[in-house]
Amino acid sequence: MTNLLEEAISCMKVTVKLRLLLTSALLMFVQIPAPQAQVTVDVVKITCEQLSMEELPFSSRDVIFWLSGYYHREHNNTVIEPGAIKRDANSLNRYCYEHGEITVMDALKNMGLGK
C-alpha cells in the first residue's frame, strides 16, 4: 500500500511540475508584444499643434531629439549638450503653443534654432 501511495505522490509531483512548466511557457509567449504596423512620418509636415497635443505615434521628446540630430548633422556637429536640448525644447514647446498652425521645422527657423 505504501508503494502505491508513494507512486501516486510521485505521479502528482510530475503532473504539478508539467503544469507549472506549461503555464510558465504560456506566460512567456503572452508577454511577447505582437508586431505592429510600421508607421512613417514626414517630419517636415509635423505641425506645432500635433507636437503640442501629442497627436503623433511617438512623443514630442522623440521629435525634438530627431530634430537635434538632424540639425547637428547638417552642421557637422557631433557634440551633444543636454542642457541646450532641454532649453531649446522648452522654447519650442512655448512657441508651438502660441503658433499651432505652422510646421515645427518653420517654427525652428523662426526661432533661429534651425540654422
Secondary structure as the mmCIF struct_conf table of DSSP 4:
data_model
#
loop_
_struct_conf.conf_type_id
_struct_conf.id
_struct_conf.beg_label_comp_id
_struct_conf.beg_label_asym_id
_struct_conf.beg_label_seq_id
_struct_conf.end_label_comp_id
_struct_conf.end_label_asym_id
_struct_conf.end_label_seq_id
HELX_RH_AL_P HELX_RH_AL_P1 THR A 2 VAL A 30
TURN_TY1_P TURN_TY1_P1 GLN A 31 GLN A 31
BEND BEND1 ILE A 32 ILE A 32
HELX_LH_PP_P HELX_LH_PP_P1 PRO A 33 PRO A 35
HELX_RH_3T_P HELX_RH_3T_P1 VAL A 43 LYS A 45
STRN STRN1 THR A 47 THR A 47
HELX_RH_AL_P HELX_RH_AL_P2 CYS A 48 SER A 52
TURN_TY1_P TURN_TY1_P2 MET A 53 GLU A 54
BEND BEND2 LEU A 56 PHE A 58
HELX_RH_AL_P HELX_RH_AL_P3 SER A 60 GLU A 74
TURN_TY1_P TURN_TY1_P3 HIS A 75 ASN A 76
HELX_RH_AL_P HELX_RH_AL_P4 PRO A 82 GLU A 98
TURN_TY1_P TURN_TY1_P4 GLY A 100 GLU A 101
BEND BEND3 ILE A 102 ILE A 102
STRN STRN2 THR A 103 THR A 103
HELX_RH_AL_P HELX_RH_AL_P5 VAL A 104 MET A 111
TURN_TY1_P TURN_TY1_P5 GLY A 112 GLY A 112
#
